Amino acid sequence: MKNTDILIIGGGVIGCALARELSRYEAKIAVVDQAWDVAEGASKANSGIVHAGYDAVPGTLKAKYNVAGANVFPTLCEELGVPYRRCGALVVGFSEEDRPTLQELLDRGVANGVPELRIIEREELLSLEPNLNPQACCALLVPTSGIVSPYELTFALADDAALNGVTFHFGEEVSAIERDAEGGFVVRTNKGEWRCRILVNCAGSSSARLHNQLSSRLMHITHRRGQYYLLDRPKEAPFERTIFQCPSKMGKGVLVSPTVHGNVLLGPSAEDIDDPLNTETTQSGLDSVMEKVRLTWPKVSLRTNITNFSGVRAHEERGDFILGAVDGCPGAYEAVGIESPGLSSAPAIGKALAEQIAGEQRLPAKAELAPYQKPAIPFREMTPEEQEKALAENPLYGSIICRCEVVTEAEIVAATHRPVPATHIDAVKRRTRAGMGRCQGGFCSPRVAAIISRETGIPLQDITKNGGNSYLLTGTLTKEAEGREQA
């Protein structure tokens, strides 16, 4: 039996934002996640858009936390050293029939307090984005929309929480929750049991299942999969802004967007599935993305496509975020149904929920916090002078491991020693971009695995691609076979 004051179930962007805020208080805090790293669910596989807040219905929690969260992104990302850019967005109408929808979005945005919104006509629209389909007739211009690296944000939030005492436990799937005789909770996982006084359910696709073990007010999550194309970095960006089509009841629609790393993102599809862990990509799903993308960008080409991926978002049937204390279950709190704009809302949700928990549970604030250390500037983004200085201080900067993304051995070593360390190939990939380029790790993965093994002490044969049983090696060469290999 493991004991903690506060147990947070779920290491996505919401769970990590909450953990960071709660780490400011005197309490023993643990985060458990069924995956083998933070940001392994919807937090890594989404559009990376920081929505301004024009889409959410006024008066909803989505509207409240979207606007509050988006407002702090510039400062937060600067503080944490996370890539973020306020590039703006356009919601495009391709016929006059779309104009009422755009006007409704404008009215919502104004009601929600989103600044600088306006509807623009074809001439201005095409002057801003010349590669847009010339059939476009009007658009909602959203100057305060932004883009971020969602997994890098989650890593930074987790690191800051860990520096201030939060522990992270991976590969722990929660199966059951019960009250104990002292009014706390016993949480059963595949690795044993936890006892805690305060429980917080941030379990994403599993959040309704866990809620229903705590409350008689039942909830239901629909698992909605979105599939994407990721294109290589072009010499010239086809679009400066995120380009949306008019939304539907299934979501904000298919977008074409730059990423903070200079790629182009196309997607997502929207399909309801039964298995929240089914992140396969399908021909039909990807075809549906391309059919819609061509309406926005008629000259789109997939010749530079480097990967496809999908993510599953958790849609609660009531259509709004469910946040706060669990009905009829003192000591239990939750964040359920956190779909879009969940990423944009995460900083505000984490802060509000932490303040509620600290206030109701009478948690004293810490007198002192551990200082956060920003990750070093990526070698590929340094000036020649900065690169020369970095190399003089650490010779490992002179060893390029990932040629596609120009990632050095020094950066991979640093990733394995972060407060929440990278211990498998994909964990390094998302922290450093080693393996995210054109060859998708075809050249660098063996060298990355060797560095992880050397730095962590994990035997090389036990290094995995993404935790669990995703082993890279199945055995070792015999001396006879080694001789043949050398010959």
ZINOR-V159782 format. One record per residue. RES is the residue in three letters. PHI is phi in whole degrees, -180 to 180 (* if undefined). Layout:
RES&PHI ; RES&PHI
//
This chain:
MET&* ; LYS&-102 ; ASN&-117 ; THR&-154 ; ASP&-74 ; ILE&-125 ; LEU&-116 ; ILE&-103 ; ILE&-97 ; GLY&118 ; GLY&-110 ; GLY&-83 ; VAL&-65 ; ILE&-71 ; GLY&-60 ; CYS&-75 ; ALA&-63 ; LEU&-67 ; ALA&-59 ; ARG&-62 ; GLU&-69 ; LEU&-70 ; SER&-67 ; ARG&-79 ; TYR&-116 ; GLU&-78 ; ALA&-168 ; LYS&-88 ; ILE&-126 ; ALA&-131 ; VAL&-118 ; VAL&-117 ; ASP&-146 ; GLN&-72 ; ALA&-84 ; TRP&-111 ; ASP&-169 ; VAL&-73 ; ALA&64 ; GLU&-88 ; GLY&-100 ; ALA&-63 ; SER&-69 ; LYS&-99 ; ALA&-114 ; ASN&-144 ; SER&-79 ; GLY&69 ; ILE&-95 ; VAL&-96 ; HIS&-67 ; ALA&-74 ; GLY&115 ; TYR&-82 ; ASP&-89 ; ALA&-68 ; VAL&-67 ; PRO&-54 ; GLY&93 ; THR&-85 ; LEU&-66 ; LYS&-58 ; ALA&-65 ; LYS&-59 ; TYR&-82 ; ASN&-60 ; VAL&-65 ; ALA&-64 ; GLY&-68 ; ALA&-60 ; ASN&-65 ; VAL&-96 ; PHE&-58 ; PRO&-57 ; THR&-69 ; LEU&-62 ; CYS&-68 ; GLU&-65 ; GLU&-64 ; LEU&-94 ; GLY&71 ; VAL&-105 ; PRO&-61 ; TYR&-152 ; ARG&-146 ; ARG&-90 ; CYS&-93 ; GLY&86 ; ALA&-147 ; LEU&-130 ; VAL&-106 ; VAL&-100 ; GLY&-103 ; PHE&-105 ; SER&-156 ; GLU&-64 ; GLU&-66 ; ASP&-82 ; ARG&-60 ; PRO&-60 ; THR&-65 ; LEU&-63 ; GLN&-65 ; GLU&-63 ; LEU&-64 ; LEU&-61 ; ASP&-62 ; ARG&-62 ; GLY&-60 ; VAL&-62 ; ALA&-64 ; ASN&-84 ; GLY&87 ; VAL&-80 ; PRO&-85 ; GLU&68 ; LEU&-73 ; ARG&-162 ; ILE&-92 ; ILE&-117 ; GLU&-100 ; ARG&-53 ; GLU&-61 ; GLU&-68 ; LEU&-59 ; LEU&-73 ; SER&-72 ; LEU&-76 ; GLU&-134 ; PRO&-65 ; ASN&-85 ; LEU&-71 ; ASN&-53 ; PRO&-66 ; GLN&-72 ; ALA&-59 ; CYS&-111 ; CYS&-168 ; ALA&-161 ; LEU&-90 ; LEU&-90 ; VAL&-124 ; PRO&-64 ; THR&-94 ; SER&-70 ; GLY&-138 ; ILE&-132 ; VAL&-147 ; SER&-89 ; PRO&-66 ; TYR&-75 ; GLU&-66 ; LEU&-62 ; THR&-64 ; PHE&-60 ; ALA&-65 ; LEU&-61 ; ALA&-66 ; ASP&-60 ; ASP&-63 ; ALA&-63 ; ALA&-64 ; LEU&-60 ; ASN&-107 ; GLY&103 ; VAL&-74 ; THR&-104 ; PHE&-118 ; HIS&-130 ; PHE&-107 ; GLY&69 ; GLU&-113 ; GLU&-93 ; VAL&-80 ; SER&-106 ; ALA&-153 ; ILE&-130 ; GLU&-136 ; ARG&-79 ; ASP&-102 ; ALA&-67 ; GLU&-95 ; GLY&90 ; GLY&-93 ; PHE&-134 ; VAL&-112 ; VAL&-113 ; ARG&-95 ; THR&-128 ; ASN&-69 ; LYS&-114 ; GLY&125 ; GLU&-124 ; TRP&-117 ; ARG&-117 ; CYS&-143 ; ARG&-89 ; ILE&-126 ; LEU&-120 ; VAL&-128 ; ASN&-96 ; CYS&-122 ; ALA&-88 ; GLY&58 ; SER&-65 ; SER&-96 ; SER&-65 ; ALA&-69 ; ARG&-60 ; LEU&-71 ; HIS&-57 ; ASN&-69 ; GLN&-85 ; LEU&-111 ; SER&-136 ; SER&-82 ; ARG&-86 ; LEU&-74 ; MET&-127 ; HIS&-138 ; ILE&-103 ; THR&-96 ; HIS&-91 ; ARG&-114 ; ARG&-92 ; GLY&-123 ; GLN&-107 ; TYR&-135 ; TYR&-108 ; LEU&-120 ; LEU&-95 ; ASP&-62 ; ARG&-67 ; PRO&-82 ; LYS&-65 ; GLU&-129 ; ALA&-64 ; PRO&-69 ; PHE&-138 ; GLU&-81 ; ARG&-115 ; THR&-75 ; ILE&-109 ; PHE&-102 ; GLN&-96 ; CYS&-57 ; PRO&-72 ; SER&-130 ; LYS&-66 ; MET&-88 ; GLY&146 ; LYS&-83 ; GLY&87 ; VAL&-77 ; LEU&-121 ; VAL&-123 ; SER&-147 ; PRO&-70 ; THR&-110 ; VAL&-67 ; HIS&-99 ; GLY&93 ; ASN&-82 ; VAL&-122 ; LEU&-110 ; LEU&-124 ; GLY&140 ; PRO&-100 ; SER&-74 ; ALA&-146 ; GLU&-141 ; ASP&-83 ; ILE&-129 ; ASP&-88 ; ASP&-101 ; PRO&-69 ; LEU&-94 ; ASN&-83 ; THR&-106 ; GLU&-66 ; THR&-105 ; THR&-126 ; GLN&-61 ; SER&-66 ; GLY&-65 ; LEU&-69 ; ASP&-62 ; SER&-66 ; VAL&-63 ; MET&-66 ; GLU&-59 ; LYS&-80 ; VAL&-61 ; ARG&-64 ; LEU&-67 ; THR&-76 ; TRP&-133 ; PRO&-59 ; LYS&-94 ; VAL&-59 ; SER&-131 ; LEU&-97 ; ARG&-63 ; THR&-102 ; ASN&-65 ; ILE&-110 ; THR&-165 ; ASN&-123 ; PHE&-154 ; SER&-143 ; GLY&-136 ; VAL&-118 ; ARG&-100 ; ALA&-100 ; HIS&-100 ; GLU&-85 ; GLU&-61 ; ARG&-78 ; GLY&85 ; ASP&-134 ; PHE&-63 ; ILE&-120 ; LEU&-133 ; GLY&114 ; ALA&-70 ; VAL&-77 ; ASP&-56 ; GLY&73 ; CYS&-139 ; PRO&-56 ; GLY&92 ; ALA&-108 ; TYR&-132 ; GLU&-157 ; ALA&-135 ; VAL&-117 ; GLY&70 ; ILE&-88 ; GLU&-101 ; SER&-54 ; PRO&-96 ; GLY&-64 ; LEU&-61 ; SER&-62 ; SER&-87 ; ALA&-54 ; PRO&-60 ; ALA&-73 ; ILE&-64 ; GLY&-58 ; LYS&-68 ; ALA&-66 ; LEU&-69 ; ALA&-64 ; GLU&-65 ; GLN&-64 ; ILE&-63 ; ALA&-63 ; GLY&-69 ; GLU&-73 ; GLN&-99 ; ARG&57 ; LEU&-89 ; PRO&-75 ; ALA&-72 ; LYS&-70 ; ALA&-74 ; GLU&-149 ; LEU&-117 ; ALA&-71 ; PRO&-70 ; TYR&-87 ; GLN&-107 ; LYS&-60 ; PRO&-60 ; ALA&-63 ; ILE&-59 ; PRO&-55 ; PHE&-55 ; ARG&-67 ; GLU&-99 ; MET&-74 ; THR&-72 ; PRO&-55 ; GLU&-67 ; GLU&-65 ; GLN&-64 ; GLU&-63 ; LYS&-67 ; ALA&-61 ; LEU&-65 ; ALA&-65 ; GLU&-81 ; ASN&-146 ; PRO&-59 ; LEU&-66 ; TYR&-67 ; GLY&-85 ; SER&-107 ; ILE&-85 ; ILE&-91 ; CYS&-106 ; ARG&-73 ; CYS&-60 ; GLU&-107 ; VAL&53 ; VAL&-107 ; THR&-96 ; GLU&-62 ; ALA&-59 ; GLU&-71 ; ILE&-70 ; VAL&-59 ; ALA&-61 ; ALA&-64 ; THR&-77 ; HIS&-118 ; ARG&-69 ; PRO&-54 ; VAL&-108 ; PRO&-78 ; ALA&-85 ; THR&-124 ; HIS&-143 ; ILE&-58 ; ASP&-68 ; ALA&-65 ; VAL&-67 ; LYS&-56 ; ARG&-78 ; ARG&-86 ; THR&-125 ; ARG&78 ; ALA&-68 ; GLY&101 ; MET&-97 ; GLY&-91 ; ARG&-61 ; CYS&-88 ; GLN&54 ; GLY&87 ; GLY&-60 ; PHE&-97 ; CYS&-93 ; SER&-56 ; PRO&-62 ; ARG&-71 ; VAL&-62 ; ALA&-59 ; ALA&-64 ; ILE&-67 ; ILE&-58 ; SER&-61 ; ARG&-61 ; GLU&-82 ; THR&-101 ; GLY&83 ; ILE&-73 ; PRO&-54 ; LEU&-56 ; GLN&-69 ; ASP&-98 ; ILE&-71 ; THR&-117 ; LYS&-74 ; ASN&-148 ; GLY&81 ; GLY&60 ; ASN&-102 ; SER&-84 ; TYR&-71 ; LEU&-92 ; LEU&-115 ; THR&-113 ; GLY&176 ; THR&-124 ; LEU&-72 ; THR&-74 ; LYS&-61 ; GLU&-64 ; ALA&-70 ; GLU&-62 ; GLY&-63 ; ARG&-66 ; GLU&-62 ; GLN&-68 ; ALA&-67
//
